[in-house]
Amino acid sequence: MSSFWRRMTCTVILVGAVAGAYGGAARPETGATGATTGVSVPVAAVWSHAFAIYGTPKYPAGFAHYDYVNPDAPKRGTLRLGNPDRRTSFTRLNPFLLKGSGAYATALFSFEALCDPSQDEPDVMYGLVAEAIQVSPDLSWVAFRINPRAHFNDGDPVTAADVKYSFDTLTSDKASPSVAVSLAMARRAVVVNPRTVRFELAVHSREAIYTLGTSLFVFSPKWGMGADGTTKPFDRIIDDLPVATGPYLVEKTYSGRRIDLVRDPNYWARDEGVRRGFYNFDRIVYRYYADNAVQFEAFKAGDIDIFWETNLKRWGRQFRGAKFGPGRIIVKALPTGQGTYLRALRFNLRRPIFQDIRVREALQLSFDFEWLNAQNFNLFARVNSAFSNSEFAATGLPTPGELAILEPYRDRLPTAVFGPPYENPRTDTGPTALRDNLKRARDLLTQAGWRPDADGVLRNAHGDTFSFELLNTDADILGSIEPWLVNLAKLGIKAAIRQVDFALFRKRLETFDFDITQINDGEFLMPSASLLKTIYGSDQADREGASNFGGIRDPALDAAMRAMQDATTLTQMLDAAHAFDRVMMQSRYVIPWSRRPAFNAGWWDHFGVPARPPRYFTLTSDTNNANPWPILNWWYEPRDSQLGIKP
């Protein structure tokens, strides 16, 4: 990624379909008048097949297919998968609600956004349900022209009114607050004519336009409609089969533990350039398992075709034997090009004990990452930035552009923000490194007013004990967390682990009912200010159901996120991201954990694989516009020795 970004120009452009810009491209249209509403789109903006936040889109108008697919891949066979995240069951097919647990399969395969994020370029989108994009010169609005071939799985064509209905529904109080926040950059949707919808933007930025285009999923007003023509309130649409544009239909569900999908033979986009070489399996089956250990056994038994191993001990010890090798299970670490947001133990700053930065630093000092990594074959890479593995991680001293963002808040920021970037405390620098860290932690706790009593229990001036609970739902990390509790006990801190299932875990997160928990914010192609605002924005700290789980209220972070959103050059974006990184890390809002330098993958040897992977991808679940390449673009390819094995 580094060399790529150094080659990027800092010019912000919209690639219009101007005659001659791409070979054979038509002359641009400039505006449209609404036959339905009489609303007109102002002139002086051109229509484009693609939109780039920075730089020039790689693929021209009318391109045949992405480079990371096989456009002639055969369509056949069944793909069998396990639950791709912490959810061990699902309670609804509607992925846009707050209550209950949605089926991941419908989120990925039933619904499509207006535009498709390229996996070869950071933050470039190409028209999908919308065939073209039009942006006002002042970024105050964006219009989308609907692809005339786009239709729902009931055969109805997609109209601008359907897009407006989807937007209005997803930003209403009937949808999950996190969904509404992701679309908050738009004030309202206006139907211009049957095929054109315009969004008036609350945030005038290119990043907001990209986020809107890739985050607004389109569905029919008939979804949830009864035989009498009455549509249920959106939050009552639970297990109704989605009426949307996606490539797969829900064939059957099994009490929240299994969902079967079948490829829609009438899928509208199968010959579009953005979809040629996609969705090559006739059927996809998701089975939900209680934990990853059970899922791994199901994988070895042949009940699952692809397995993403996140437990490094298991990866180092158990991916060997008679079932592994050519013709059986292929084992490979697939390098990832994405940058990494924070994966960390997150403090709930609503709890008074975590509001003192000295306490948070003391807890960081007590965490022995190097021991943890040694127990996992040293396969972890430590997270030391809010934007690890990218040029958006702060380096050196703050630049003048960074200081312009930070200086107004100097008096309330840690002095370290204005120095070198954050570095994690280490325990492998000498034989007494951990002991020295614990001594430093003890001193910080004393300065913060916490002292051991006669029994060695840490108490404040009011006699309150220093105790907290770590909320966890990931059984694979229990062994990594428990030694930390031993170090905490040496400091007089009473800490316990509360292991819960995913449903309760999510409920407690949504109501901020936890002390500390592990959160993984995923990967990125380019840092998204819109996403970061949902996770760290001060205005989200008290909104139940939102994603600011840590309860962070930091004006300097808010200013950095605004600067990221308003950036018009890559240099401005880098300055804003670096400023955010310095404040986030030096404020000690989290205990950094780890990132993966590669996807540790195993798959049964009956797949065809395109000649090259995309620059950005995931393995079995999507994250922040990086898509699961094996699920979307591989195909079933039985080997001669496997002709008798069920497809």
PyMOL commands that set and color helices and strands:
alter all, ss='L'
color gray80, all
select helices_A, chain A and resi 2-7+104-109+160-170+177-182+206-215+234-236+292-300+312-318+352-354+357-365+369-374+400-412+415-418+433-447+475-490+502-510+529-536+538-540+555-566+570-586+629-633+640-642
alter helices_A, ss='H'
color red, helices_A
select strands_A, chain A and resi 47-48+50-52+78-82+112-113+115-117+124-127+130-135+141-146+186-193+196-201+217-218+248-253+258-263+283-287+306-308+329-335+339-340+343-347+381-382+451-452+458-459+467-472+494-499+516-520+523-524+590-592+594-595+598-604+607-608+635-636
alter strands_A, ss='S'
color yellow, strands_A
deselect
rebuild
show_as cartoon
